[in-house]
């Protein structure tokens, strides 16, 4: 919900509470009862839809961040091994291919991560037989490849979830329109009778219907 919707929703809840607190005064009137039931249903649906707009994108983003961090750890580890080997063997060509730091990965677009990490993995596999003394193993390489695959599957997911959330927000706008129409054009009119028969209840209803910014 945006700020305007939040203020309106608080008004709906206050109106609901005012009616619930005075149900003995109106529950015997069929049209009042059905209108109140409709308001209750709209409030519940707004609440349910709102949950869909706030939670999933954060969860997916957290998963992607965890995948990226795992990939960084493994890729930078491979790079360190290869840099040490390049320094000992004075292989400047290799050194130029595999130098990689955490900031090299975190500062680029997520869609460019694969292009930066893949050369390091490829060189590690190519030099595997020469790097046993440096602690390079097939397992380390496979872990890096797996982490890269995991991260690639995460790319784009938060945007998809946000699009789903936007669809939910569009529905929520419709629900707010329906609730506002119900309160303004039906409930407010039905409540006029209490302006003369029960001024205390009517005053409480009016206060509840006030939207506080």
C-alpha positions as CSV (number, residue, x, y, z in Angstrom):
1,X,0.0,0.0,0.0
2,X,1.1,3.5,-0.7
3,X,0.6,6.3,1.9
4,X,-2.8,7.3,0.6
5,X,-4.0,3.8,0.6
6,X,-2.6,3.2,4.1
7,X,-4.6,6.2,5.4
8,X,-7.7,5.0,3.6
9,X,-7.3,1.5,5.0
10,X,-7.0,2.8,8.5
11,X,-10.3,4.7,7.9
12,X,-11.9,1.4,6.8
13,X,-10.7,-0.3,9.9
14,X,-11.9,2.5,12.1
15,X,-15.3,2.4,10.4
16,X,-15.5,-1.3,10.8
17,X,-14.7,-1.0,14.5
18,X,-17.3,1.7,15.0
19,X,-20.0,-0.5,13.4
20,X,-18.9,-3.6,15.4
21,X,-19.1,-1.7,18.6
22,X,-22.7,-0.7,17.9
23,X,-23.9,-3.8,16.1
24,X,-27.1,-4.0,18.3
25,X,-28.3,-0.7,16.7
26,X,-28.1,-1.8,13.1
27,X,-27.8,-5.6,12.8
28,X,-31.5,-6.1,12.5
29,X,-31.6,-4.0,9.3
30,X,-30.9,-6.4,6.4
31,X,-29.4,-3.9,4.1
32,X,-27.1,-2.6,6.8
33,X,-26.1,-6.2,7.6
34,X,-25.3,-7.1,4.0
35,X,-23.4,-3.8,3.5
36,X,-21.3,-4.4,6.6
37,X,-20.5,-7.9,5.5
38,X,-19.4,-6.5,2.1
39,X,-17.1,-4.0,3.9
40,X,-15.6,-6.8,6.0
41,X,-14.9,-8.9,2.9
42,X,-13.3,-6.0,1.1
43,X,-11.1,-5.2,4.1
44,X,-10.0,-8.8,4.3
45,X,-9.2,-9.0,0.6
46,X,-7.2,-5.7,0.7
47,X,-5.2,-7.1,3.6
48,X,-4.6,-10.4,1.8
49,X,-3.5,-8.7,-1.5
50,X,-1.2,-6.3,0.4
51,X,0.8,-9.2,1.7
52,X,1.6,-10.3,-1.8
53,X,3.0,-6.9,-2.7
54,X,5.7,-6.7,0.0
55,X,7.3,-10.0,0.9
56,X,8.4,-12.2,-2.1
57,X,10.8,-9.7,-3.8
58,X,12.8,-9.3,-0.6
59,X,13.1,-13.1,-0.2
60,X,14.2,-13.6,-3.7
61,X,16.7,-10.8,-3.5
62,X,18.2,-12.2,-0.3
63,X,18.6,-15.6,-2.1
64,X,20.3,-14.0,-5.0
65,X,22.7,-12.1,-2.7
66,X,23.6,-15.3,-0.9
67,X,24.3,-17.0,-4.2
68,X,26.5,-14.1,-5.3
69,X,28.4,-14.1,-2.1
70,X,29.1,-17.9,-2.4
71,X,30.2,-17.4,-6.0
72,X,32.5,-14.5,-5.0
73,X,34.2,-16.7,-2.3
74,X,34.9,-19.5,-4.7
75,X,35.9,-17.5,-7.7
76,X,38.3,-15.2,-5.8
77,X,39.8,-18.3,-4.1
78,X,40.5,-19.8,-7.6
79,X,41.9,-16.5,-8.7
80,X,44.2,-16.3,-5.7
81,X,45.6,-19.8,-6.5
82,X,46.1,-18.9,-10.1
83,X,47.7,-15.5,-9.3
84,X,50.2,-17.3,-7.0
85,X,51.1,-19.8,-9.7
86,X,51.4,-17.0,-12.3
87,X,53.8,-15.1,-10.0
88,X,56.0,-18.1,-9.3
89,X,56.2,-19.1,-13.0
90,X,56.5,-15.5,-14.2
91,X,53.5,-16.0,-16.4
92,X,52.2,-12.5,-17.0
93,X,49.8,-13.6,-19.7
94,X,48.0,-15.8,-17.2
95,X,48.1,-13.2,-14.5
96,X,46.3,-10.8,-16.8
97,X,43.5,-13.3,-17.4
98,X,42.7,-14.3,-13.9
99,X,43.2,-11.3,-11.6
100,X,39.9,-11.0,-9.7
101,X,38.8,-9.4,-6.5
102,X,35.5,-9.2,-4.6
103,X,35.0,-5.6,-5.7
104,X,35.6,-6.6,-9.3
105,X,32.4,-8.6,-9.1
106,X,30.2,-6.5,-6.8
107,X,30.7,-3.3,-8.7
108,X,29.5,-4.7,-12.1
109,X,26.0,-5.5,-13.4
110,X,24.7,-8.9,-12.4
111,X,24.4,-9.8,-16.0
112,X,28.1,-9.3,-16.5
113,X,29.2,-11.5,-13.6
114,X,29.4,-14.7,-15.7
115,X,31.7,-13.0,-18.2
116,X,34.1,-12.0,-15.4
117,X,34.1,-15.3,-13.5
118,X,34.1,-17.8,-16.3
119,X,37.7,-17.1,-17.5
120,X,39.0,-17.8,-14.0
121,X,37.1,-21.1,-13.8
122,X,38.3,-22.1,-17.3
123,X,42.0,-21.3,-16.5
124,X,41.7,-23.2,-13.2
125,X,40.5,-26.3,-15.1
126,X,43.2,-25.9,-17.7
127,X,46.0,-25.6,-15.1
128,X,44.5,-28.2,-12.7
129,X,47.3,-30.8,-13.3
130,X,50.0,-28.1,-12.5
131,X,48.4,-26.8,-9.3
132,X,48.2,-29.8,-6.9
133,X,50.9,-28.2,-4.8
134,X,48.9,-25.0,-4.7
135,X,45.8,-26.7,-3.2
136,X,43.7,-26.6,-6.4
137,X,41.3,-29.5,-6.7
138,X,38.6,-30.7,-9.0
139,X,36.2,-30.2,-6.1
140,X,37.0,-26.5,-5.8
141,X,36.5,-25.9,-9.5
142,X,33.1,-27.8,-9.5
143,X,32.0,-25.8,-6.5
144,X,32.7,-22.6,-8.4
145,X,30.9,-23.8,-11.5
146,X,27.9,-24.8,-9.3
147,X,27.8,-21.4,-7.6
148,X,27.9,-19.7,-10.9
149,X,25.0,-21.8,-12.2
150,X,23.0,-21.1,-9.0
151,X,23.6,-17.4,-9.4
152,X,22.6,-17.4,-13.0
153,X,19.2,-19.0,-12.2
154,X,18.6,-16.1,-9.7
155,X,19.1,-13.3,-12.2
156,X,15.9,-11.7,-13.2
157,X,13.7,-13.3,-10.5
158,X,13.2,-10.2,-8.3
159,X,12.0,-8.3,-11.4
160,X,9.5,-11.1,-12.1
161,X,8.2,-11.0,-8.5
162,X,7.9,-7.2,-8.6
163,X,5.8,-7.6,-11.8
164,X,3.6,-10.0,-10.0
165,X,3.4,-7.6,-7.1
166,X,2.4,-4.8,-9.5
167,X,-0.4,-6.9,-10.7
168,X,-1.5,-7.4,-7.2
169,X,-1.3,-3.7,-6.6
170,X,-3.6,-3.1,-9.6
171,X,-6.1,-5.4,-8.1
172,X,-5.7,-3.6,-4.8
173,X,-6.6,-0.3,-6.4
174,X,-9.8,-1.9,-7.6
175,X,-10.5,-3.1,-4.1
176,X,-9.9,0.3,-2.7
177,X,-12.2,1.8,-5.3
178,X,-14.9,-0.7,-4.4
179,X,-14.5,-0.1,-0.7
180,X,-14.6,3.7,-1.0
181,X,-17.7,3.4,-3.2
182,X,-19.4,1.1,-0.7
183,X,-18.7,3.4,2.2
184,X,-19.4,6.7,0.5
185,X,-22.4,5.8,-1.6
186,X,-24.1,3.1,0.5
187,X,-23.0,3.0,4.1
188,X,-22.9,6.8,4.5
189,X,-26.4,7.1,3.2
190,X,-27.7,4.2,5.4
191,X,-26.1,5.9,8.4
192,X,-28.1,9.1,8.0
193,X,-31.0,7.7,9.9
194,X,-28.8,7.4,13.0
195,X,-28.0,11.1,12.8
196,X,-31.5,11.7,14.2
197,X,-32.1,8.5,16.2
198,X,-28.7,7.9,17.8
199,X,-26.5,10.9,17.7
200,X,-23.7,9.3,19.7
201,X,-23.3,6.4,17.3
202,X,-23.5,8.7,14.3
203,X,-20.8,11.0,15.8
204,X,-18.6,8.0,16.4
205,X,-19.1,6.8,12.8
206,X,-18.3,10.3,11.5
207,X,-15.0,10.3,13.4
208,X,-14.2,6.9,12.1
209,X,-14.8,8.0,8.6
210,X,-12.3,10.8,8.8
211,X,-9.1,10.1,6.9
212,X,-6.0,11.3,8.9
213,X,-3.0,12.1,6.8
